Amino acid sequence: MLRHALRTAVLMAAVATSLPAAAQGSITQRDRMQIVSSASSVAVTEALVSRFTDHFEGVRRPQVRITGTGRGFEAFCVGIGPETPDILVATRRMPRSTFENCQANGVAEIIEIRLGLGAVVLAARRGDPTTPLTSNQVYEALAAEHAQNETFVPNRAASWADVDPALPRRDIRVIVPEAGSGTRALFEDLVLEAGCREVRPIRLLFEAAYRRGKCTTLRTDGRVVAVRSDDVVSALMAAPPGTLAVMSYDQVVRSAGNVVPISLDGVLPNAASIAALDYDQTRTVYLYAKRQHSRNRQGVGVVRGVREMLVEATSEQASGPGGYLSVAGLVPLPPAERAEQRRIADRSSLMSR
């Protein structure tokens, strides 16, 4: 009788530890996770949240706050506790300065996961004429000033042919995400700065901040229009024919064929060119989580579900070929890298900078 009771107790304990977070008792300070997402990765975040909520019965749907990547890092690093986010989905890696700020504010245990690959692209409305461009041509068309005789003058180019006679005589009209968004930051880093590197007067500028300003300050004469990152596609659909827009690759995928990317620097952005890293404007989408918010073995913590979310995000059903994150526009990492991310999630390994 005693032996049977012991076997029953062991079996019940084993079953309990195998249940998802929602099925176990816990002592937490909040009843659902809080996630901060950059606007350009919101499709990825929403896909994760929906699958997580469906997979773990009884778990309340995580609360998602959409913001720019920079502001997302600030919110994540403000501290620990129930008033601060548990997870951040970002379109670029956490800089060392931000990591150090996190540490100084007590966010000492950060888990970093690479979810997959995305890209910043120039796109047109389907059916509109498209022409391959280079980063330099984009910079010359959109910059507030351009170099002339070793000085800088206001940019007066009205058509693409004014930038390069080989381009069509079509009005320059480009929609860009607002400053502070992850896609805008990537556009500045990977397109504008790349395009201005070959401009000799800019290369000669000594001060880095001044040099960057010359590369990334956009004209304000109406030819460049800034909108919220998640409004770029709708703004493009309502714009005059021939307008281009800067957006993330996942926005192209989610446009249901209404938007098509254009070739940049000789490469057309698609799943194959992004996965092979042939498209220079490719970026990695990251997920950051606070291990200090996870429940410990006694079920105590800020919120339940942090580790389970990491395991879900790195599963082959999510981030593998044909996974639901690919439907959201994310291109899978190579197999060995996906396996590495699963190990990090399983062990809750901490990042270092």
N, C-alpha and C positions, 0 to 999 in steps of 0.2 A: 504494500500500500504506500509506504513511504517512498519506495523507489519510483512508483508510478507518479506520485505527486511531484517528485524532483524533476522527472522527465517532462512533465507537463509545464512546470515553471520555466525550464530551460527553453522548451519549444516556444512558449509565449514570449519570452524575452527576445528570442531570435526573430520571431515574426514582427515584434514591435520595432526592432532596430531596422528592419527592412522596409517599413512603411515610409511613404513620402512624408515630407515635413507637415503637410496639412493634417495627417492622421495621428500625429503624436501630440501629447501635451507639451506645453512649453511655458516659460516665464519670459515674456518679451515686453518691450516698452512701446511697441507699435504693432498694429494688426495687419499691415501690408507694406510691401517694399515701396521705396521712393527711388525713381530712376530719372536721371537727367540725360537728355539726348540732344545732340546737335541737330539742327533742322535738316541738314543734308543726309543724316543717317536715321531719320525718324521711321522710314519704312522698315529698316532692319530692326529697330527697337520695337515697333508695334508687332512685327511678326514674332519676335521672341516672347513678348508679353502675352500675346494671344495663345501661342502654343503652350507656354508655361502654365497659364491659367486653366487651359483645357486638360493638361496632363496631370496636374495635382488637384484632385477633387477637394473642394472645400476651401481652397486658398483664395483669398480676395485678390482681385485683379490689381497688380502693381500700379501705382500712380506715376504717370510720366509727365515730366515738365520739359518742354522744348525750348532750347535757347541756342545761342552761338557756342561753338566749342570753347572759346576763351572764357566766356561767362560760366560755362559748364564746369571747367576746371576750377574756377573760383568758388563755385557753390560746393563742389565735392571736397575741396581742401579747407573749407572754413572751420572744420572740426569734426568731432564724433558725437554720437548721441542721437536721440529720436527726432530732433529737429533738423538733422542734416541728411543729405541723400546717401543711399546705400551703394548705388551703382551709377556709373557714367558711361555712356556710349559716345565715342569721340571719333572725329575724322582725321586726327593726327595724333602722334605719340606725345605723351606728357613730357614737356620740357624739363630739364634738370632744375631750373629755377622754381617751377611749379611743384615738383617733387619735394624740393627742400622746404617750400612754404607749407606743404602738407605736413611734413615731419614736424616743423616748428609749431603747427597748430594741433598736434597730437594725433594726426592721421598717420600712424607709424607703420601700419600693416596693410599694404596695398597689393592687391593681386592684379596683374596685367595679363589680359588675354587678347591675342590677335584673332579677330573673327573672320577676316577675309579681305579681299581686295576690291576697291572701288576706284573711281577716276573722276577728275573734273574734265568736262568736255564743253566744246562749243557745238551748239545744235541749231537746227532750223526746223521750221514747220514742214511736215511732209508735203511735197508738191512744189515747194518754193525752190528756186535755183540755188545750188550750193557750189562752192569753189573751195578746193583745198587751200589751207592757210599755213603760215609758219608763225611761231611764237613772236618773232621779230615784227612781222606784219601786223599782228594783233596789237602788240605794244605801240607801234607807230600810229595805228589808227585810233587807239583809245587814250593814250597818255595826254595829260593836260598840256604838256609842253613837249617840243621836240628840239633836238640839237640842230643848230644852224651856225656855221662859221665859228665853232668853239664857244658858242653861247646857247641859251635856251630861249625859245620864243613860243607864244601860244600856238597850239595845234589848230590849224585851219583846214585840215584835210576834210573834204566833204564827201568824197566817194572813195571806194577801195582803189580805184585807178590812181587817185592822188597819192596813195601810199606806195603803190607799185604799178607801173604801166602795164604789167602783165595781168593784173587783176581786172575784173569787169568794172565798168563805170556804173556802179550801183551804190546808192546812198549808204553811208556808214550809219547803222542803227543797231545798237547792241543793248540787251537787257542783262544786268548783272545782279547777283544777290547783294543785299545790303552789307555794309561793313560790319565786321564782328561775327559773321556766320562762318562756319567751317569751310563751306565751298568757296566763299570769297577769299578767305585766307589762303586756300590752296591755289586758287586762280592767281593770286598775287605772287605766291612763291614759285609755282611751277610753270606759269605762262608768262606773266608780265616781267618778272625778274629774269627769267630765262631769255626772254626776248630782248631785253635791254643790255644784256652782257656784251653784245657785239657793238654797242654804240660807244665809240671811243671817248667822247667828252664825259660820259657817265663813268666809264672805267677809270678815268683820271681823278674822279672825286675821291678825296681822302676819307671824309667822315662817312661811316657806314650808314647811319640813320638818314643823312642828307641824300646819299646815293640811293637808298631804298625809296625815299620819298619821290625822287625823280622817276623811278621805275613804276611805282604803284599808284601815284596820284592820277585820278581819271579826270577827263574833261567834263565840264559842267555846262556845256552849251546846248544840251538837249539830245545830243547824239548817243549818249550813254545814260541809261535810266536804271536806277537802283530800286529794287523791290525786295520784300521779304523773301527769304530763300525758298519757302514752300509755295510762294506765289509766282515763281519764275515761269513755270510751264503755262499757267493760265494767262499770264501777261504776254507770253510769246504768241499764244493762240489768238489773242485779240489785237496784236500789233500789225502794222502795215507789212505787205509782202516784202520779202528780202531781209527782214529783221533776223538777227542772230541772238542767241541767249547762252549765257554761261550757267551750267547746271551740273549736278552730279550724275554719274552713269546710271545709278538706280532710278533717277527721275526719268531718264530716257526709257528705261525698261518698263516703268510703271505708266508711261504715256499711252500705252495700247497702240503703238504704231503711229501716233499723231506727231511725234517728234523724231527726227533722225540726226545722229551725230555727224559731224564733218571731219575730214582728215586734218590732222594737225601735225606739223613737222614730218609729213610723209607717212603717217600711220593712222589708219582708221580705228577709232576705239570700238572694240567689241570684246566679247568674253574671251576669245582666244588671244588677242593682242595684249589684253590686260593681264591674263593669267601668265603669259610668257614674259611679262614686264617689257615688252617691245614698245608699248605706248608710254612715253616718258612722263605723262601727267597722271600716272597711277599712284594711288595712295592706299594705305592699310587702315582698316576700320578697327578700332580698339575698344575693348570693354574693360573698365576698371571697377574693382569692388573693394569694399572695406572689410577685411577679415575680422576686424574688431566688432563689426556689427553682426557677425554670424553667431548662431547659438553654439554654446559649448556642449560637452557630453551630458551635462545635467539639464540641457534644454534652456539655458539662460542666455539671453542676448538682446540686442536691440530689436531684431525682427527675424522671423524665420524665412527660409527660402533662398538666402544669398548663395550658399554653396550649390543648392539644387539648380539655381539659374545658370551658374557657370557650367555645370555638367551638361545641362540641356543645350546651352549655346555652343558647346564644343562637340556635341554628338554628330555622327555622320548624317543623321536625319535633318539636322539643322545646317551644318556648315560644309557637308560633303557635296560631291557632284549631284545635281538634281535635288539637293536639300531645299527646304522652304526658304532659307536665306537667299538662295540663288534666284528665287522668284521675286524677292525684294530687290534684286539688282546686285547682289554681292557675288563676286567671283571667288571660288574656293581656293584656299592655299594648297600647295603641293602636299601629297600624302604624309611625308615625314613631318612637315610643319604642323599639319592637323593633329597628328599623333602627339606631338610635343605639347600642343595647347590642351589636349585632353588630360595629359599627365599633370600639367599645372593646375587644371580645374580639380582633378581628383585629389591632389595633395594639398590644395589651397596654398601653393608655393608663392612666396612673396617676391615682388619685383625689386630690383636694385638699379641705381642710376650712377 
